Amino acid sequence: MSLSKRFNVLIVEDNVEKLESIRNDLTKFNETHEELELYIEEAQSYSEYTKAYEGCHFDIIILDLSIPIERNNDPAFMVSSTIYNAIKKSTSKKPFTIIGLTSYNKEDYEEHFCEDHMFKIFNYKENEWLNYLNDVVGFIQLGKVSLKNYFDNSYHSDILIVTARKNNEFDPVVEAIPWVRDHHEEDPHLWKDKKYNCFGKIIDKNDKLLSVRVVCLGEMGLSSAAALTSRLINDYRPRVFAMLGMCCGLNEVDMPYPSSIGDIIVARGTACWDEGRYFEKNKESDNSSPFYFSPKTRSIDDSSVKKIESYLESEWESLVEKVSSFYKVFPEVDKINEELGSSHSISSNVHFGLMLSGSAVIDNQKKIGEIKSRYSIANGLDMEAHSVYTSIDLMAGAKPKGIVIKGVADYGDGNKHKSAQKAASAASLFVFLELLHLLSD
């Protein structure tokens, strides 16, 4: 059902007979307005109202001007007045209108209540309140449609960055951000279950002040990334959405685009490495495969592809040198190089290519070999990128410029280079900031 047709209505009335009468009137009203769907909740006291109000957003509240704090207590104007004043002062979850119903005379309640554009008082025994409801419903419908269109088709923040993990992705990314006045704080408006998040400001290469939110999803995997990415974008409507962190590099001499520890992969496109069809193996042929690989690829928008390609064509060597310089001053660079061995050191190449995603952590050289045989041109492997691009591609309304950038921290062969994980994540942030002007123009 369209949100513009659904109306959540809360009746706050302690008298059972009046409550039933109001409910019946609303039911008849709904029957004569078939295009609407009224969802009615009831509260017979202040405490019941509080629970109902906290659990749902109501479009319309029908309020008896004298209710008790608890059931079977004496009703009082002051209690209903407390509800009215609290709603009036609230900055969120306000109903579109409050209809006050009473059988008292105006002189009895006028010192407690004052009508305004949102609050109208009617005599319970007359039908004037239903006529008012008929008029106001049309305005509310138009308002809801307009608000939804505005919100869905507008941007409301500048940059939203997400990571999957905290210690080795969120923490180094947040620490590497050049916050204005080194100030960042938890965003109080984010969902309560997302414990790790922060909000602040940065200045981009064009000296423009931009808002930045960083959120740790706290979960890895395609399904979690898809659900949380969609929710975050719908809640914040950012102009730029970036997933940063670390990934597995695909490094073999026979691969056209091998990646090494420390390299940065800017995902031009993504695919799911285990998307396809399994079938019974043909016993008569040893060459037949039990898996038919048929991935659906996703990519960033064409405009961003052209801008990044053009930038890398002229600035690739400079960018690689900048990444190398970034690693040289990273606090644990000596430990990283020692862990990699005397014949290797942390690399700083930047790849603009394919990132493969899957729902499993790969620490098996044989499985890596299978994946590479299916998609030899891939640069890296993670568990979220494909969901991010899919979510952005399929969403309605104003779409952000989406980008996944990750640093290579291992090869999926069971050898975890833990000292390189934080460096790879921090470097992904560094490259993102270098490319930001191409995404935010």
WOZI-V881402 format. One record per helix or strand. SS is the DSSP state (@ for helix, = for strand). FROM is the first residue (numbers start at 1). LEN is the number of residues. Records with the same first field share a line. If there is no record, write none. Layout:
BEGIN
SS: FROM-LEN + FROM-LEN
END
This chain:
BEGIN
=: 6-7 + 37-7 + 60-5 + 67-1 + 76-1 + 97-6 + 119-5 + 157-7 + 184-2 + 197-7 + 209-8 + 238-12 + 264-9 + 276-3 + 291-3 + 298-2 + 350-8 + 380-3 + 401-10
@: 16-16 + 46-10 + 77-13 + 106-4 + 128-25 + 166-11 + 180-3 + 222-15 + 302-27 + 333-8 + 365-10 + 385-10 + 418-23
END
